[in-house]
Each structure stands twice: as C-alpha cells, then as structure tokens.
Amino acid sequence: CVIMKSLLLWAVLVSASAAADQPVPLELYIGGRVVAQTQSGATAYRYAWPGVYFEANFSGDAVDVKVDDALDNLYLYVDGAHKLTLTRPGKTTVSLKDLGPGAHSVRLEKASETQSSSGIFGGFYVTAPSQALPAPHYDRRIEFIGDSFTVGYGNTSRGQVCTVTDVDETTDTSRAFAPATAKYFGASYRIHAFSGRGIVRNYNGIMPGETLPVLYQFSLFDKSAGVAQDGWSPDVLVIGLGTNDFSTPLHDGEPWATRDALRADFVKNYVAFVLNLHEEYPAAHIVLMASDRGENEIANGVTATAEALKTGGIGDIETIIFTGLDFAACHGHPSLRDDVLLTKMLTDRISLLPKFVPAK
C-alpha cells in the first residue's frame, strides 16, 4: 500500500509538472478574415487577405509567436513598437524575451501581398495562465475594399520601374492609407483588396469573371472557405474600385463592344455590390474613392454609382475623388507620399462622423 501511494503521488506530481510546462495560448483579437483549424491539438488560423493582424495582451517579460508562412513578410510589434520583421519565415516559433516586467501587448501583422497562397498563425503563448490577459477591444471599426492602391502595391519603392521581385519586396500594406487611417482613429480594420481586380473587369482584361466582388465572398483566395459570421460590423466602409476596369483599352473578345457599354455595366454591378454590403451592414457610412486619372473616366463611373445609390434610397454615402498624387511607386502606383495624402483626405472626412469626432 505504501508503494502504491508513493506511485500515485509521483504520478500526480509528474502530471502537475507536465501541465505547468505546457505553453498557454493568449486570447486573440483578429483583424481580418481567417479560417480556424486544429493543428496538434491547438487552434491555428489560416489567412490570405492583405493586412491581416493578430493581437494579444499578457504580463511578464517573454512571449512565443508561432507562424507558418513561406511567402509573406510579417511584422512583430510589442507595446506598439516594431520589434522584428519575419521575412518569409516558414514554420517557426519566435521567442520574444527580456521585454521587462508588467503588462504588454503583442501584434503580428501581414505586410506583403500574396495572391496564390496562404499563411498560418499558430498563436501567441506564455508559460503560465496567470500571465494571460484579456484581448484588446475596439469600439470603432473600418473596412477597406479595393485593389492595388489599397494593398499598397510597391509603395516603398524608389521608382516606377520594378521587377516582380521588387514589387514583392516593396509592397508594405502596413504603411498604406488603410491601416494609417484606422490607426489614426484607434479603430480596428479589415482590408479586402486584391491587386489587379475590378468591379466587372480586371487589369487589361485578365482573369475574366474573377473580379473583386467574386473574391469578396471568400476568406481564402482558393475559394475553399466562405466568410464566417464572426460578429464583424464596420462603422465605415471605404471602397476604392474602378481603376482596373478602365485603365486599359478593351480587347477583342471581351464582353463590352464599347467603352459606353463597359461604363454602364460597371455602374450597374457596382450599385449591386454596394447594395449587398448595405444590406449586410445597414448602419455603415459608405465612402467611394476614385482617382481623376484617365480623363476622369474612373471618377465619373464612381460618381454615377454614388448618385444611383442615393436615388435608390441610400443617403449615408459620399465620394472622395482624389487628385494631386505623384504615382511614383512601382508601375505608376501611389507612393508613401501619396498614402499620406490619401490618409489625410480620409481622416478629414471620417472625423466628421459622430462616432469618429476626435476628442478635445
């Protein structure tokens, strides 16, 4: 009996020791669409859309970060300060140590754009349950829908001439106007943008039928997962589409015989897309953005869309037609200077909304 009691006590002690050695996952705030899945008994999150981020709070001087992403550039922040860049890290666990005592925040943010793959975030981990704190909370929410302008395509480049590798290395969504606008207001955000896609026509007529409104119906670009009902409800919808529909000439074999036919189809389908968004998020203020390039063809199409929506009864909608950009980044895209200008245009307008009026 003494031997049996000793064995039982030893088993309890070993079990308690093993439990103490198990890493403790932190409660997450997830900024963006993800697909939750189980890996080795733990929950991991697959992502594809640009600008996705994960945040958590904890106490103590260390935290582990698990990722599995062979193609993206990921930024790690601690207490709001950039701590580390993970350049196509693959499957790894990053240990952040010597952070100092007390409470801390940690954030992992996707900075690059990948269109044919996805990454996996395995979570933030601490060593003891007492170190886990509640996840961050946001009262303001903004959703951005767009194309390469919203992605931040090549925005950190030093010129317009870029290779494919240059674009991969100089695209930094974290420094584009969408995150900058949201962070100005201390708002959470989601970015649903894909370079080269339009409302009815993609850049130069590529990938017919695979437009942004089609991709918007999915969490992953391979269309293996729809959109989960996770309680997301934006206060503001900022939509910047139309550049790819109109920036190149029509080609033989495309559905539109004339530019007038393209413009009419654009307005019709843009109206339908916004109506669907309004039905899902009836309280959201809607901002339609467009540049004045191409003899205002893009701007005119977006303005006509807004007017049709207003006529149809949606009053909480406005347009921002932007000008004065240098488009000095890769392949004539907005530069970091342009992102600053676009951020200012948006923050000036959104600041007028009651929920976003800056505190005095």
Sequence and secondary structure as in RCSB ss.txt:
>XXXX:A:sequence
CVIMKSLLLWAVLVSASAAADQPVPLELYIGGRVVAQTQSGATAYRYAWPGVYFEANFSGDAVDVKVDDALDNLY
LYVDGAHKLTLTRPGKTTVSLKDLGPGAHSVRLEKASETQSSSGIFGGFYVTAPSQALPAPHYDRRIEFIGDSFT
VGYGNTSRGQVCTVTDVDETTDTSRAFAPATAKYFGASYRIHAFSGRGIVRNYNGIMPGETLPVLYQFSLFDKSA
GVAQDGWSPDVLVIGLGTNDFSTPLHDGEPWATRDALRADFVKNYVAFVLNLHEEYPAAHIVLMASDRGENEIAN
GVTATAEALKTGGIGDIETIIFTGLDFAACHGHPSLRDDVLLTKMLTDRISLLPKFVPAK
>XXXX:A:secstr
 HHHHHHHHHHHHHHHHHHHHS EE   EEES  EEEEETTEEEEEE STT EEEEEEESS EEEEEEESS EEE
EEETTEEEEEEES EEEEEEE    SSEEEEEEEE S  SS  EEEEEEEESSGGGEE     S EEEEEESHHH
HTTTTT SSS   HHHHHHH  GGGSHHHHHHHHTT EEEEEE TT  SS  GGG STT  HHHHTT SSTTS S
         SEEEEE  HHHHSS   TTSS SSHHHHHHHHHHHHHHHHHHHHHH TT EEEEEEE TTTTHHHH
HHHHHHHHHHHTT  SEEEEEE      BGGGB  HHHHHHHHHHHHHHHTTSGGG    
